[in-house]
């Protein structure tokens, strides 16, 4: 039985539909990411689950209990926003303890649970500091501790890492995932960053125009996109129409296809003649823009050494394995 079940959920603002007929099932202890472009409805869906936004119809069942008629305070849900939303006049410990005041926890119990929550996010020595004395990453960890201290039945994270720099984001996403797994806490994470979704999630719900267009684990979404949108949003697929694909591959293709850049090999044994048009250094990967049989492609190659780099206008040969060619709608 699913722990969280969303059935026929829809939401509109006036005549504008944000999403309609959303149906999904999430297991207890699962980490699910809502992934999609800005405006696709993922944050609104999260706020509907939290009770911060009214729904137009449908059910949100948490452990068999319909949350729709309940106020946000009675849902047992913790939420972390993109903005830290900390009280500037309260210390770190007071910010974390705020939710416990609403639960009317005793002073002794509150102090212990705050201490445990701060230890969990590695801020045990920062209890007496104030938000203005903290970095952005530390403020977001305080916000996370504030949500965890109430022992929520469900944790919702609305793009909590988007305002942080790359190094802190990587550390914090690892920390969030580790805490979630240690606690076995059912979590829904909203992001438009495909890398975050791929590395953090048990499952990903890819959304577009108010619909879940594909769901599955990271490998499934990356290697088997269901349509051109999924292929274009997850990874950097080469999307070719039937004519381009037929010309490139040398046999008739009846539909649009997607080919991953890393699935194309550059080597002397290749059967497809091509020419380098440009290249970009992406750290451990070199991304080449090549032209083959009148078709422009991206090709990703591991950056082993500077001596292996192909130069602009250099003639090369490509190999594309048939298993790397994915037909998309």
Buried (B, 14 or more C-beta within 10 A) or exposed (E): EBBBBBBEBBBBEEEEBBBBEBEBBBEBBBBBBBBBEEEBBBBBBBBBBBBBBEBBEBBBBBBEEEBBEBEBEEBBBBBBBBEBEBEEEBBBBBBBBBBBEEEEBEEEEBBEBBBEBBEBBEBEEBBEBBBEEBEBBBBBBBBBBBBBBBBBBBBBBBBBBEBBEEEBBBBBBEBBBEBBEEBEBBBBBBBBBBEBBBBBBBBBBBBBBBBBBBBBEBEBBBBBBBBBBBBBBBBBBBBBEBEBBBBBBEEEBEEBBBBBBBBBBBEEEBEBEBEBBEBEEEEEEBBBBBEBBEBEBBBBBEBEEEEEBBEEEBEBBBBBEEEBBBEBE
